[in-house]
Amino acid sequence: LGRAQLESTSLHRTHPLLRAHGRSVREMAPPGCVRALALAAGAVIVAAGAAECDAEECGVTSLLQTASVGARLASHDGDEVARVVAMNPEMWFPMPPDRRHEECVQKAYDLAAMPKAAVIIPYLHEDLGMMKRFVGSLIANTPEPLLDEILFVSDANDAQHEYARELTSLHPKVRVLHNAQREGLTRAKLIGAQNTTAPVIVFLEPHCLANRQWLEPLIAQLEAFPTQVAVPIIDIIPENDTKAYNYGPTDWGGFTWALNFHWPGDPRSRNKTYHYPDVYPSPALSGGLLAMRREWWEKSGMYDPGMHEWGSENVEMSLRVWRCGGSIEIVPCSRIGHMFRRARPYSFHGEVALVNELRLLLVWMPEYMRVTAAGNKGLAQYLTQVGDLSDRVALRDELQCKSMDWYMDHVY
């Protein structure tokens, strides 16, 4: 800001901390220098222990949001946040504390040799503030040459939750695709993938935050092993404090005979010689966060388009990928924060999940139908709603997929 502009702003008049130090802030800002203003104002706020808050909560302008991260501008993290905020103050986000393993921090990647990725994020009745922070973290923590686009897929949101204008105004790489009718999470991902062209597809969820250098390890893994599904470590964003960030454990994914996903243990429970942070196999996907080469995504069958809303699509993909020539690998150097919610902000129909489960069973594990059905007595009544399975059976035969017994013996 120029001196005259700075004098005319309400920044130094609207917050008591800045009112007390208004003169020093103004004197530090030569014409055109936002950095000095942010550094001075941010130092005052942080030194006083003031919490970062929304402009509406604090009664200050968006300039104060810029200033609130100023004390960290001397570090790389602060520079990244400030760079994003300088593009658009609406993209401010709390940079997570850096607790990555030293081997992850020191890794170098040849960005020029890496393919671009499209980030696909379906959403329905989500929180706009959290989505904005997520975009900010993606822009700040993703090398520009690797990010082809961020595609939000609005699954027939109402006007109150559409956010198309707000999201696309954040950054030129953000795009919104609107489904005229609700397709469900699984089909929304299919639609998103069909409407992107990048060689790498990344599925994420709108209530997330991207940690530092999250994408490079995933792409590096896929470049080395093109038929893998690369999965980040899922860290935790507390639902009661969405600006906090807690590092999660390095567990592998599995599922019960009732086809419910769970985290049975860490990689050392399966491999005593495992060395953290090496990549390690996981028999099953948790669902929402993963990366794949587009070629393998399409060849391996994408998601089952006959599955509605969501439920069992993660187990279906897990069995299909492992048994049809690929694998699922968790990449500890890649970390994404995710908010686990106590309640869904949209309606969900339990009978749809049971139909999805039946589609999975009939194609991929018919010999285990009796075992699974014993744990879910209501399955049989939905057999008439399963629909045509011929395309999925043909895919299984074309890829010469291995049996469920092979999966149990060699993977699980």
Secondary structure, DSSP 8 states (H G I E B T S, - for coil): --HHHHHHSSHHHHSHHHHHTHHHHHHH--TT-HHHHHHHHHHHHHHTT-----HHHHT--HHHHHHHTGGGTTSHHHHHHHHHHHH-GGG----------HHHHH----GGGS--EEEEEEESS--HHHHHHHHHHHHHHS-GGGEEEEEEEE-S--HHHH-HHHHHTT-TTEEEEE-SS---HHHHHHHHHHT---SEEEE--SSEEE-TT-HHHHHHHHHH-TTEEEEEEEEE--TT-TT--B-----EEEE-TT--EEEEE-GGGT-TT--TTS-EE-SS--SS-EEEEHHHHHHTT-S-TT--SSSSHHHHHHHHHHHTT-EEEEEEEEEEEE---SS-SS---HHHHHHHHHHHHHHH-GGGHHHHHHT-TTSGGGGGGS---HHHHHHHHHTT---HHHHHHHT-
